[in-house]
């Protein structure tokens, strides 16, 4: 059955996307140029809807991030101070007197709430972070938003090792779809999907502070491309740009700052151009990052299979296991428990300075315990995988800078890009995100970042094949590529 016309008029109707078929004609009709849609009045009307969705999604995203930040600070900073303890901003390194047992009841609560969201509410609490980030499947439906929000607040606010980006994408998609359904209840599925992606553009851009970064992530995550890309990209960019203005304005009007959760560039020494030693170390470190990330994802998937047998009880146990790793780190190093908990985004700005104050053994133990906590969180909780990967990559880079012939800046940049590409499976997005975070280091590290992201991406895909998780039949290769390879 044909979807209903958006405009209600068969003479002026358009459908999304009109690729490969003409309006209200048979299957043998000539192909329609998607770009011609941009010149229609209906498309311009749709852009107005996109701008409105950008306003709505950005306002909600701002409130979501502010509330997550408030929960984190109240639970792990303000409340302990009221009880007479010395507490730091969640994720920071330094001296803290919070007792070793303090996170356990909060993490147990996070486990119970996340399990209830996954098992009792529609949508399973959202995307499983062990699967990376993908927006190419079914968009988050409005009815699934309560489960996504509950799981995200429990996971992010109470200390599990995940970031906010995946829930933001889900929230943006759900709100974009809801806005169109309120305007036109029986809108076609293609239009609903387009507005869902438009909402996701606005949501993810609010986190990274740049419509361009958000656009790159969504294009790659959703697998957008071909002739239809401009049709989808224009409303997404408009929603992201308008939403970004409102997002920044909300912070200034309310007196609340977005710096609490926005990623800030890392202070690294500038690099004019890399040497051959830097290139060699970049390849080696990217391979190592791919292997470690693959192992942690396997850990995540194994724990997920175990936890799913008794979700409420074992999700709570998984949260307590994360707490146990944080306690073990605290006992071994004297550093605060919260250094292992959370995504690590609050510590990005001062991470490079930690080399002068932290021993190599402390950095190594931080990587070990936070990496294991991240692996457990990836499989059993709901949040984004990128921020912990970036933090662990940066921490590993500070440690790797002690290798012979390798400076801190190339080490940090390469391992951040490699870790991000290995978990997200989005090499271009990983390059762009890393470039933003090391922008103070100059353009000299750009080529190293690209090499690291590509090597890690190819390596982790190869590990999937070697492990038997995926197969690569010969007929999956495009005929043109086969012909090119055989011609050589």
MARFI-571009 format. One record per residue (C-alpha): residue in one letter; x, y, z. Coordinates in steps of 0.5 Angstrom, whole numbers, padded with zeros to 4 digits, always signed. Example, Ala and Ser with C-alpha at 12.3 -4.5 7.8 and 13.67 -1.06 7.14 Angstrom:
% residues 2
A+0025-0009+0016 S+0027-0002+0014 
This chain:
% residues 488
X+0000+0000+0000 X+0003+0007-0002 X+0004+0012+0004 X-0001+0017+0005 X+0001+0024+0002 X+0005+0029+0006 X+0001+0035+0003 X-0005+0031+0002 X-0005+0033-0005 X-0003+0028-0010 X-0002+0034-0015 X+0004+0037-0011 X+0006+0031-0006 X+0013+0029-0005 X+0015+0022-0001 X+0022+0021+0003 X+0026+0019-0001 X+0024+0019-0008 X+0030+0015-0010 X+0029+0010-0016 X+0021+0011-0017 X+0017+0017-0019 X+0011+0020-0015 X+0005+0016-0016 X+0007+0012-0022 X+0009+0004-0023 X+0016+0001-0021 X+0018+0002-0029 X+0018+0009-0028 X+0024+0013-0029 X+0029+0015-0023 X+0028+0022-0020 X+0033+0026-0018 X+0033+0027-0011 X+0037+0034-0011 X+0030+0036-0015 X+0027+0035-0009 X+0031+0041-0005 X+0028+0046-0010 X+0020+0044-0008 X+0016+0049-0004 X+0015+0042+0001 X+0022+0042+0002 X+0022+0049+0004 X+0017+0048+0009 X+0020+0041+0012 X+0026+0046+0013 X+0022+0050+0018 X+0020+0044+0021 X+0027+0042+0022 X+0029+0048+0025 X+0023+0047+0030 X+0026+0040+0031 X+0033+0043+0033 X+0030+0048+0038 X+0026+0043+0041 X+0032+0037+0041 X+0037+0042+0043 X+0033+0045+0049 X+0032+0038+0052 X+0039+0036+0050 X+0041+0041+0055 X+0037+0040+0060 X+0039+0032+0060 X+0046+0034+0060 X+0045+0039+0066 X+0041+0034+0070 X+0046+0028+0069 X+0052+0033+0071 X+0048+0035+0077 X+0046+0028+0079 X+0054+0026+0079 X+0056+0032+0083 X+0051+0031+0088 X+0052+0024+0089 X+0059+0024+0089 X+0061+0031+0091 X+0056+0035+0094 X+0053+0030+0099 X+0060+0027+0101 X+0062+0034+0103 X+0056+0035+0107 X+0058+0029+0111 X+0064+0032+0112 X+0069+0028+0107 X+0074+0031+0102 X+0071+0030+0095 X+0073+0032+0088 X+0069+0033+0082 X+0067+0026+0079 X+0073+0023+0075 X+0078+0028+0077 X+0085+0025+0080 X+0087+0028+0087 X+0086+0027+0094 X+0079+0025+0097 X+0077+0022+0104 X+0071+0019+0101 X+0070+0012+0104 X+0071+0006+0100 X+0064+0003+0101 X+0061+0010+0099 X+0060+0008+0091 X+0057+0001+0092 X+0050+0003+0094 X+0049+0008+0089 X+0052+0003+0084 X+0047-0002+0086 X+0041+0003+0085 X+0044+0004+0078 X+0044-0003+0077 X+0037-0004+0079 X+0034+0002+0075 X+0038+0000+0069 X+0035-0007+0069 X+0028-0005+0070 X+0029+0000+0064 X+0032-0006+0060 X+0027-0011+0062 X+0020-0007+0063 X+0020-0001+0059 X+0019-0001+0051 X+0026-0001+0047 X+0030-0004+0052 X+0033+0002+0055 X+0036+0004+0048 X+0043+0002+0044 X+0048-0003+0047 X+0054+0001+0047 X+0058-0006+0046 X+0056-0005+0039 X+0059+0002+0038 X+0054+0007+0035 X+0050+0006+0029 X+0044+0010+0027 X+0042+0006+0021 X+0037+0001+0024 X+0030+0003+0027 X+0030+0010+0030 X+0028+0011+0037 X+0021+0011+0037 X+0017+0016+0042 X+0014+0011+0047 X+0022+0008+0048 X+0024+0015+0050 X+0022+0014+0058 X+0026+0007+0058 X+0032+0011+0054 X+0032+0017+0059 X+0032+0012+0066 X+0037+0008+0064 X+0042+0014+0062 X+0040+0017+0068 X+0042+0011+0072 X+0048+0009+0068 X+0051+0016+0067 X+0049+0020+0074 X+0051+0014+0079 X+0058+0012+0076 X+0058+0007+0071 X+0064+0008+0066 X+0060+0010+0059 X+0059+0017+0056 X+0052+0021+0054 X+0053+0021+0046 X+0049+0015+0045 X+0043+0017+0049 X+0043+0023+0046 X+0042+0021+0039 X+0036+0016+0041 X+0033+0022+0045 X+0034+0026+0039 X+0031+0021+0034 X+0025+0020+0039 X+0023+0027+0039 X+0024+0029+0032 X+0019+0023+0030 X+0015+0025+0036 X+0015+0032+0033 X+0012+0030+0026 X+0007+0025+0029 X+0004+0031+0033 X+0004+0035+0027 X+0001+0030+0022 X-0001+0023+0025 X+0000+0019+0019 X+0006+0021+0016 X+0010+0017+0012 X+0015+0012+0015 X+0021+0015+0010 X+0019+0022+0013 X+0019+0020+0020 X+0026+0017+0019 X+0028+0023+0016 X+0026+0028+0022 X+0029+0022+0027 X+0036+0023+0024 X+0035+0031+0024 X+0033+0031+0031 X+0039+0026+0032 X+0044+0031+0028 X+0041+0037+0033 X+0042+0033+0039 X+0049+0030+0038 X+0052+0037+0036 X+0050+0040+0042 X+0055+0035+0046 X+0061+0036+0041 X+0059+0044+0041 X+0060+0044+0033 X+0054+0042+0028 X+0060+0040+0023 X+0063+0035+0028 X+0055+0032+0029 X+0054+0032+0022 X+0060+0028+0021 X+0058+0023+0026 X+0051+0022+0024 X+0053+0021+0016 X+0058+0016+0018 X+0054+0012+0023 X+0047+0012+0019 X+0051+0010+0013 X+0048+0016+0009 X+0051+0017+0002 X+0050+0018-0005 X+0045+0022-0009 X+0040+0023-0003 X+0046+0026+0002 X+0044+0033+0001 X+0037+0032+0001 X+0038+0029+0008 X+0044+0033+0010 X+0041+0040+0009 X+0035+0039+0014 X+0040+0036+0019 X+0045+0041+0019 X+0040+0047+0020 X+0037+0043+0026 X+0044+0043+0029 X+0046+0050+0027 X+0039+0053+0030 X+0040+0048+0036 X+0047+0050+0037 X+0045+0057+0038 X+0039+0056+0043 X+0044+0051+0046 X+0049+0056+0048 X+0044+0061+0049 X+0040+0057+0054 X+0047+0056+0058 X+0048+0064+0058 X+0041+0065+0060 X+0040+0061+0066 X+0047+0062+0069 X+0049+0054+0068 X+0055+0053+0064 X+0056+0047+0058 X+0063+0047+0060 X+0061+0041+0065 X+0060+0036+0060 X+0063+0039+0053 X+0069+0036+0051 X+0075+0041+0052 X+0082+0041+0048 X+0088+0037+0051 X+0094+0042+0053 X+0099+0038+0049 X+0106+0041+0046 X+0105+0043+0039 X+0108+0039+0034 X+0111+0042+0027 X+0111+0035+0023 X+0112+0028+0025 X+0118+0023+0024 X+0119+0016+0022 X+0119+0014+0029 X+0113+0017+0030 X+0110+0013+0024 X+0112+0007+0027 X+0110+0007+0034 X+0103+0010+0031 X+0102+0003+0027 X+0104-0001+0033 X+0100+0003+0038 X+0094+0003+0034 X+0095-0005+0033 X+0095-0006+0041 X+0089-0001+0042 X+0085-0005+0037 X+0087-0012+0040 X+0085-0009+0047 X+0079-0006+0045 X+0077-0012+0042 X+0078-0016+0048 X+0074-0011+0052 X+0068-0012+0048 X+0069-0019+0048 X+0069-0019+0056 X+0062-0014+0055 X+0059-0019+0050 X+0060-0025+0055 X+0058-0021+0061 X+0052-0019+0057 X+0050-0026+0056 X+0051-0028+0063 X+0047-0022+0066 X+0041-0024+0061 X+0040-0030+0065 X+0037-0026+0071 X+0037-0019+0069 X+0035-0015+0075 X+0040-0019+0080 X+0046-0020+0076 X+0046-0013+0073 X+0046-0010+0080 X+0052-0015+0081 X+0055-0012+0075 X+0055-0005+0078 X+0058-0008+0084 X+0063-0011+0080 X+0065-0004+0077 X+0065-0001+0084 X+0070-0007+0086 X+0074-0005+0081 X+0074+0003+0083 X+0075+0000+0090 X+0081-0004+0088 X+0084+0002+0085 X+0083+0007+0091 X+0087+0001+0095 X+0093+0000+0091 X+0094+0008+0089 X+0091+0012+0094 X+0087+0016+0088 X+0080+0017+0089 X+0075+0012+0087 X+0071+0016+0082 X+0077+0016+0078 X+0075+0009+0075 X+0068+0011+0075 X+0064+0015+0070 X+0067+0017+0063 X+0073+0021+0064 X+0071+0027+0060 X+0071+0032+0066 X+0079+0030+0067 X+0081+0031+0059 X+0083+0038+0060 X+0088+0036+0066 X+0090+0029+0064 X+0097+0032+0060 X+0099+0035+0067 X+0098+0028+0071 X+0105+0026+0068 X+0108+0030+0073 X+0104+0028+0079 X+0102+0021+0078 X+0107+0015+0078 X+0107+0010+0072 X+0105+0005+0076 X+0099+0009+0078 X+0097+0011+0070 X+0098+0003+0069 X+0093+0001+0074 X+0088+0007+0072 X+0088+0004+0065 X+0087-0003+0068 X+0082-0002+0073 X+0078+0003+0069 X+0079-0001+0062 X+0075-0007+0066 X+0070-0003+0069 X+0069+0000+0062 X+0068-0007+0059 X+0063-0009+0064 X+0059-0003+0063 X+0059-0004+0055 X+0055-0010+0056 X+0050-0009+0061 X+0049-0001+0062 X+0046+0004+0057 X+0051+0010+0055 X+0056+0012+0050 X+0062+0008+0049 X+0066+0014+0046 X+0068+0018+0052 X+0071+0013+0056 X+0075+0010+0050 X+0078+0017+0049 X+0080+0018+0056 X+0083+0011+0056 X+0087+0013+0050 X+0089+0019+0052 X+0092+0016+0059 X+0095+0010+0055 X+0098+0016+0051 X+0101+0019+0057 X+0104+0013+0059 X+0107+0011+0052 X+0110+0017+0052 X+0116+0014+0056 X+0117+0009+0050 X+0124+0011+0046 X+0123+0016+0041 X+0116+0017+0042 X+0114+0024+0044 X+0107+0025+0049 X+0103+0029+0043 X+0104+0024+0038 X+0102+0018+0043 X+0096+0021+0046 X+0093+0023+0039 X+0095+0017+0036 X+0092+0012+0042 X+0086+0017+0042 X+0084+0016+0035 X+0085+0009+0035 X+0081+0007+0041 X+0075+0011+0039 X+0076+0008+0032 X+0076+0001+0035 X+0070+0002+0039 X+0066+0006+0034 X+0068+0003+0028 X+0067+0010+0025 X+0074+0012+0023 X+0072+0019+0020 X+0068+0021+0026 X+0074+0018+0030 X+0079+0023+0026 X+0075+0029+0027 X+0073+0028+0034 X+0081+0027+0036 X+0083+0033+0031 X+0078+0037+0036 X+0081+0035+0042 X+0088+0036+0040 X+0087+0042+0036 X+0092+0046+0041 X+0098+0041+0038 X+0097+0044+0031 X+0097+0040+0024 X+0103+0036+0025 X+0099+0031+0028 X+0094+0030+0023 X+0097+0025+0019 X+0098+0021+0025 X+0091+0021+0027 X+0089+0019+0021 X+0094+0013+0020 X+0092+0011+0027 X+0084+0011+0026 X+0085+0007+0020 X+0090+0002+0022 X+0085+0001+0029 X+0079+0000+0025 X+0082-0005+0020 X+0085-0009+0025 X+0079-0010+0029 X+0075-0012+0023 X+0080-0017+0022 X+0080-0019+0029 X+0072-0020+0028 X+0073-0025+0022 X+0079-0029+0026 X+0074-0030+0032 X+0069-0032+0027 X+0064-0027+0029 X+0063-0025+0022 X+0065-0028+0015 X+0067-0024+0009 X+0065-0028+0003 X+0068-0027-0004 X+0061-0025-0007 X+0060-0019-0002 X+0066-0015-0005 X+0063-0010-0011 X+0064-0013-0018 X+0068-0007-0020 X+0073-0008-0014 X+0074-0015-0016 X+0075-0013-0023 X+0080-0008-0020 X+0084-0013-0016 X+0084-0018-0021 X+0087-0013-0026 X+0093-0012-0022 
